[in-house]
């Protein structure tokens, strides 16, 4: 996200690709990047999850309830194999995780909501440099024993859980390039309300941005801006 076209546009604020900012001097600490949060962003993400034995689809029957995004989540069915879908190098991803984010491609926090049906434990993995996949969060146990991993919950999320993590505090400076959605063995896992942001405050809560604003933050727009 280092393109001069994006950087120049941020001066006036507004919605630019997947980045939604404040205006003028208020933009610092207000930028965020939506990974997935509605049907459109999930549809754009699924083709980029090119590896793994799981099956990725849009789930419209169950989604993180504290939202106004049209009610959709990313579903990963994982009957066998590695029980996940992933890509260590998602196109156009090069996000700097730093202590004091201010530039358009700099972030510190990650927020995600998840739910699991069947089995114990699930995991969200971050691919970054340095360290590759050595940046993981798990809830209710570590189903595959992939470490290092930070346990964000003692209980498997059989109901929706939402978590905000300080990536800089957890892993130090790094460049985030990809993700793995890893529900482990069981029926399936759901992921929703996933964003990178500069402040601890939830940037995509209903009061923060309306559904129309979220719908603009799609992968197609990001790719167009980077050309």
N, C-alpha and C positions, 0 to 999 in steps of 0.2 A: 504493500500500500504506500509506496514512496513516490507515486506519479505526481508530477508538478501540477497536472490538471486538478487532481483532488485537493492538493495542498492549497492551491490558490482559491478554490471554491469555498474552503472552510472559513475564509476570512469573513464572509458575510453570513455564515451559519446556514441552517436548513438541512435537507436530506440529500446526501450525496452517496450514491451507491448503497453500500451496507452501513455507512457511517451516518449517524444522526447526531447533530451537534446543536449547541446553543449558538447565540449570535455574539459577534464582537469579542470583547475580552472575557465574556462569560463562557466561551466555548471550552476553555481549559477545565478539565475534570468533569466535563459533561459528555464527551464523546463515547460512543459505544458501538459495538459490532454485533449484529444479530446473527447467530449461527443457525438457529432454528426456533421458530415460535408460532408459525401458522402454516397452513397447507401449502402456500406458495413457496415459502423458504424451504420447507421439507422436500417438496417436489424438486427444487433446484439442487438440494444437497444429495439426494439419493443416488443419482448417476455418478457422483464423485466418490462414493464409497465403493471402490473398485475391488477390494480384497475382503476375504473372510468367508466362512461357510454359512453364515447366517443369511437371512433374507430381510431386506429393508422395504418398508411400505409406509404409506400414510394411514394413520389410525384416526378416524373421525368419530368413533364411538366412545373414546375416553381420552381426556387431555387434562393438563394441569388446570384445576378449576378457578384459581385466583387470577383470572386473565380475561381479556375481551378480544381474543385474536381469531375468532371463528372456530375455536375448539378443534384442534388437530394436534397430534403428536407423532413422533417418529417411532415406528414399531420395528423391533428386531426380533424375528422368530429364529430360534437357535436350537433346533432339534439334535444336532450332532456336530462333530468336528470342533473347531475353535470357538464356536458360539458367539460370533461377533461379525460386524462389518466395519471396515476401516480404510484409511488412506493416510500414510505417513507424510505425504506431500500433496495436499489439496491445492489445486491451481490457484495462483494469486495470493496464497497465504504466506505472509512473512510478518508476523506480529511480534513486536519487541515487548517482552515482559520486563518492566523496570520499576524501580522504587518510586519515582516521581513522574508519572506519565503526563505528557503534554502534547506531543506531536500526534498527527492523525493516525499513525500505525502503532502507537504505544498504549499498553494497557497494564493493569495490575490485578484486577479481580475477574473471576469467572463465576457465573451463576447458572445453575442447572436444576431442573426438576426431573424426578424419575419415579418409576413404579415397576414392580416385577410380579409376574404371574408364574408360580411354580418354582421349586428349587430354592436354594439359599444363596444370598449374596449377588451383587452385580457391580460393574466397574465402568468407569469412564477413564480413558487413557489419553494422554496428551503426548504427541510427538513433537519434540523440540530439540534444538541444538544449543548447548551441548547435551548429550545424554540419550538421544533417541527417544525410546518409549519409557524412559525411567521417570515418568511423571504421571502418577495414577491416583484415582480416588475410588474407594470401594465402600459399599454399605451392606451391613448384615453379613460380613465375612468376605473373604477373597476366594471366589469360586475356582479360579485356575491357579492360585498361588503365584500370580505374577507380581513381582516386587521390584523396586520399592513401590509401596502403595499406602496412602493415608486413609485410615478408616474414618469416614465422616458420620457414620451411624452404627450403633450396635445392632440395630434391627434391620432385617431385609424390608425394603419399602413395599409392602403389600398394599399400602395406601400411598397416595402421592406425598413425597417429601421434596422440599426445595432447599438447596444449599448454596451459600456464597463462600468462596474460598479466595484467600489472598495468595495468588500464585507466586508473587515475589517472596513472600515470607515462607511459603512452602518449598520453593525450588530455587530461588535466586534468579538472577538475570538469565534470560534465555530468549530464543527466537522460536515462537510457536508456528509449526508448519502443517500439523495434521491432527486427527483425532481417531479414536476407536470407540465404538459403542458396543459394550461387551456385557450382555446380561448373564452370560454363563449358562449352564445347563438349566433346563426348565422349559416352560411353555414359550414365554416371550418377555421382553422388556420394553418399556416405553420411556422416551426421552422428550422433554419439552422445555420451553422457557429458558433456552440456553443462549447466553450472551457473554461477550467480553466487555469490560468497562473500566473506567478510570476512577470511579468512586465506589464506595461500598453500597451506596443506595441503589436499589433495584431500578435500572433505567428503563425497563419495559413493563413496569406495572401499569395497570389501566389508567391511572392518573398521570403517568409520565408521558405517554404517547398513545394516540388513538389507533384504532385498527387500520385506518387508511394509511397512516404513517408507517406502520409495520409492514404493510403489504408492499410498499415501495422498496424496502430493503431486501432485495432479491439478488441471487447470484448472477443473473443475466446482466443486471445493471453494473455490478462490480466488474465483470469481465469487460463490458463496454468501456467503462471509465479507464481501465488499465491498458486499452489498446492505443 
